């Protein structure tokens, strides 16, 4: 007796793509998008009867390559569609959207390992000092915590935060937040920045994760094509083929620091937080 119900595979929350910069819109053509950088201009002291020095700034450019093409494909024979009670083809087609979205999150998370600013140790829970140092990196660069910033952490590191009084004690977070922490196990914000849990962070080894503090302008995502479904009937196989594919580009974005005259681009808006 077939119940007509399905035990669908579990799905992780897709949160990383929501934390990055999506302002660069695909224009319908082109596989490389170029963003020009602008430095702050040096100030000179003008002396009487002497000319100013005109500086020549050699501008550099940020490129985002739109060249990642990923797809899912299934083949479903006609006899299976005829004899089965449910519609497994439709069920599996719906799952393709999740798998493609998951792939985007995984690729974005792979960029965290290349961030130049680092706190913590792999396999060891991040400390309160680590979190403060990560926030300081962004503040030193001129970013404002809470303005497009996100803490992206693993479930293991979430457990570590739940051991800190600064996240769970009413004296620090207030009665309502403390109650929510104990009853629902949720962490709201730290330094005005949402704490977001992801199961799709890169794991260099067992018990290790690339957690991150991210200002969204430091990572860009260009979706050239959202999930597109293509279907085909193969007569000789007496089967239907369903394909979903996406096309996108993603990149770490480097910009000039605040120092006037500086034309060395860096990733000061992001911090790799090594941890569990």
Secondary structure, DSSP 8 states (H G I E B T S, - for coil): ---S-----------TGGGSB--S---SS-SEEEEE-----------TT-----------EEEEEEEEEEEEEEEEEHHHHHH-SS-HHHHHHHHHHHHHHHHHHHHHHTTGGG-S-EEE-TTS---HHHHHHHHHHHHHHT--TTSSEEEEE-HHHHHHHTT-HHHH-HHHH-HHHHHHHHHH----EETTEEEEE-S-S--SSTT-EEEEEEEGGGEEEEEEEEEEEEEEEETTTTEEEEEEEEEEEEEE--EE-SSTT---EE-TTEEEEEE-
